[in-house]
Amino acid sequence: MALNLDKNLKLYYSISEVAKMFGLNESTLRYWEQEFPYLKPKTKGPSKIRQYSEKDIEQIRLIYNLVKVRGFKLAAAKKIISNNRTGADKTAEVLERLMGIKEELAAMKRQLDMLE
């Protein structure tokens, strides 16, 4: 059996890790859990410690894209997701790729500026 180095070894992330990934407050994530019924992280123990899976993180990425990046209100984001889930997913994916390319280009520009 071959070792797959591309796989992420971590199965679950804490609320603080996920909040840091997106630059959000933990309270924002808790609120989004109330507003978006399909965003339900696994809870552990009597203290109900949240454990976010990769699927949960993808849900948050979609919500983040609609609310924080594109500026939709929560009600509009819910409507978009419920009416056209695949379209919203694809739009979020394209936007994420474009933002990554923008960051790479900015890094290249900084390197070129240093050469001058």
C-alpha positions as semicolon CSV with decimal commas, in nm:
position;residue;x (nm);y (nm);z (nm)
1;M;0,000;0,000;0,000
2;A;0,152;0,331;-0,110
3;L;0,171;0,630;0,120
4;N;-0,030;0,925;-0,007
5;L;0,158;1,240;0,094
6;D;-0,107;1,472;-0,049
7;K;-0,371;1,365;0,202
8;N;-0,431;1,587;0,499
9;L;-0,367;1,374;0,807
10;K;-0,587;1,581;1,037
11;L;-0,951;1,471;1,041
12;Y;-1,096;1,739;1,266
13;Y;-1,015;2,100;1,347
14;S;-1,106;2,301;1,657
15;I;-1,321;2,611;1,637
16;S;-1,018;2,830;1,708
17;E;-0,822;2,671;1,420
18;V;-1,111;2,721;1,178
19;A;-1,168;3,078;1,294
20;K;-0,800;3,151;1,237
21;M;-0,813;2,998;0,886
22;F;-1,077;3,250;0,783
23;G;-0,983;3,543;1,004
24;L;-1,314;3,523;1,189
25;N;-1,420;3,530;1,552
26;E;-1,529;3,202;1,707
27;S;-1,862;3,368;1,789
28;T;-1,917;3,430;1,416
29;L;-1,878;3,059;1,345
30;R;-2,120;2,972;1,626
31;Y;-2,371;3,219;1,484
32;W;-2,335;3,077;1,134
33;E;-2,407;2,731;1,277
34;Q;-2,741;2,865;1,399
35;E;-2,822;3,037;1,071
36;F;-2,716;2,763;0,828
37;P;-2,871;2,429;0,930
38;Y;-2,634;2,218;0,716
39;L;-2,331;2,354;0,904
40;K;-2,318;2,116;1,199
41;P;-1,974;2,028;1,332
42;K;-1,934;1,716;1,538
43;T;-1,943;1,778;1,912
44;K;-1,740;1,581;2,162
45;G;-1,790;1,518;2,530
46;P;-2,019;1,681;2,782
47;S;-1,863;2,022;2,714
48;K;-1,971;1,992;2,347
49;I;-1,630;2,076;2,201
50;R;-1,678;2,145;1,830
51;Q;-1,480;1,940;1,579
52;Y;-1,492;2,064;1,221
53;S;-1,433;1,819;0,935
54;E;-1,307;1,909;0,587
55;K;-1,671;1,905;0,471
56;D;-1,763;2,158;0,742
57;I;-1,471;2,378;0,638
58;E;-1,591;2,370;0,276
59;Q;-1,936;2,482;0,396
60;I;-1,774;2,768;0,589
61;R;-1,565;2,861;0,286
62;L;-1,881;2,892;0,078
63;I;-2,059;3,101;0,341
64;Y;-1,747;3,316;0,389
65;N;-1,726;3,377;0,015
66;L;-2,087;3,488;-0,008
67;V;-2,100;3,696;0,310
68;K;-1,753;3,840;0,364
69;V;-1,605;3,850;0,013
70;R;-1,909;3,920;-0,203
71;G;-2,099;4,119;0,061
72;F;-2,430;3,933;0,070
73;K;-2,648;3,948;0,379
74;L;-2,705;3,617;0,558
75;A;-3,061;3,583;0,427
76;A;-2,941;3,632;0,069
77;A;-2,656;3,384;0,120
78;K;-2,902;3,123;0,251
79;K;-3,126;3,179;-0,050
80;I;-2,838;3,150;-0,297
81;I;-2,716;2,830;-0,137
82;S;-3,060;2,671;-0,125
83;N;-3,152;2,773;-0,482
84;N;-2,826;2,702;-0,661
85;R;-2,589;2,503;-0,445
86;T;-2,358;2,379;-0,722
87;G;-2,333;2,721;-0,883
88;A;-2,245;2,882;-0,551
89;D;-1,981;2,612;-0,487
90;K;-1,822;2,665;-0,828
91;T;-1,822;3,043;-0,789
92;A;-1,652;3,015;-0,450
93;E;-1,392;2,778;-0,594
94;V;-1,314;3,008;-0,889
95;L;-1,289;3,311;-0,662
96;E;-1,053;3,126;-0,428
97;R;-0,829;3,027;-0,720
98;L;-0,823;3,384;-0,851
99;M;-0,730;3,519;-0,510
100;G;-0,446;3,266;-0,493
101;I;-0,321;3,375;-0,835
102;K;-0,342;3,739;-0,725
103;E;-0,125;3,661;-0,422
104;E;0,130;3,479;-0,640
105;L;0,145;3,771;-0,883
106;A;0,192;4,018;-0,598
107;A;0,479;3,805;-0,463
108;M;0,640;3,797;-0,809
109;K;0,606;4,175;-0,836
110;R;0,775;4,221;-0,498
111;Q;1,061;3,998;-0,612
112;L;1,098;4,195;-0,936
113;D;1,091;4,523;-0,746
114;M;1,376;4,398;-0,528
115;L;1,588;4,329;-0,839
116;E;1,561;4,687;-0,964
